[in-house]
Amino acid sequence: MAAVDLGTAEWERSKISTQDINLLKKLGISKKPKALSFPSEESYPTPPMGYRPMIKELVRIGAQFIGYREYASKTEEKLAEANKLVDALAQKLEQSEMARKKDELDASQAKAEADKAKAKAAGVEDLQKRLEDAETALNEHKAAQATREKGILKRLNTQNRRFLGQTNQEFDLENPSNDPLLDALSYLEFHGTEVREGMEHADAGLSRLFPYFFPKKEEPKTFLALAKDFNPPEDLGLKMRQRT
């Protein structure tokens, strides 16, 4: 059977193409036995009936090989196009990744700026609250100061009225300050000066009279003690008259 296949292949070499011959060589049937020979095409144009299926099979195999080669060629072209598409997609992916990183960096910077602005806003809000608290405290202090000044003014006016009742001396301010508290203090200074001068004169007079009324007693050092000696519970004048 192997001799028949080799003879058939040898006879068919003059009819099939070069691609078919190469296919036969790859299949390992390119050698021919020396003892076999076949008639030429002119003497025997039509091959025997037993050879026809084998030739058709070889032609079918050759046609499949040619089809596979064309398919492989087209596949290579598609593969090249796919590689180009993959390269383009990879480039786009790289660009997209770079854009994503840039967006992340921008978002991070924007968040940092937002946090910084938020911190500044919180600082401004805290400063504004502190300012409002300070303003409230200042108003409260002003109110307390006004109440305190009102009480001081009342006390000064009371003392001025008392001095006026004792000395019967009234004063007028040449240059009023239009400040009730300062004006009341000025009146008190006038009354104080008047009282101080009166006390100095009284002290001088009582010091001269003291040896006559109290010859065996040492004169007190303070005016108040000296004045009390001249104002005992009993009548000093009556006592002196009884002695004389």
C-alpha positions, 0 to 999 in steps of 0.5 A: 500500500505504501508503494501505491501511495508513493507512485501516485504521488510521483505521477501527480507531481507533473500536475499539481502546483509547487505549493502542493509539492512542498506540502508533500515534502512536509508529509514525507512522501517526496522519495520515489522508488527506482523500480516504479515508473508510470506512463506520461500524460500523453499516453495515459491522460486519465489516472486510474480510478483507484488514484482519484480519492487519494489525489482529491484528499491531497488536493483538499489538504493542500487547499486547507494548508493554503487556507490556513496560511491565508487565515494565518496571514489575516490573523497576523494582520489582525494581531498587528492591528490588535497590538496597535490598538493595545498600544493606543489603549495603553497610551490612553490608560497612561494618560488617564492615569497621569490625569487621575494623579493630577486630579488627585493632586489638585483635589489634595491641594484644594482640600488643603486650601479649604482646610486652611481657609476653614481654620482661618474662618474658625480663627476669625470666628473665635476672634469675633467672639472674643471681640464681642465678649470684650465689648460686652465686658466693657459695657458691663464695666462702664455700667458698673463705673457709672453706678460707682461714680453716681455713688461717689457723687452722692457721697461728695454732695452729702459732705458738701452739704454738711460743710455748708451747714457748719461753715455757712460758706458757699463757693462758686466754681470759676471754670466748671468742668461740666463733670458733676463728679469733678465739680463736687470734688472741687467744692469738697476741696474748698470746704476742706481748705476752709475747715483746715484753716479754721482748725489751725486758728482754733488750735492756735487760740486754744493753745494760748488759753490752755495754761490758764484753764489747765495750769497743772496739765500738759497740753495735748499734741493733737487738736482733737484732744486739745478741743476735748479739754475745752469741751468737758461734760461739766460746765467749764465756765461755771467751774472756773467761776467757782474757783475764783 
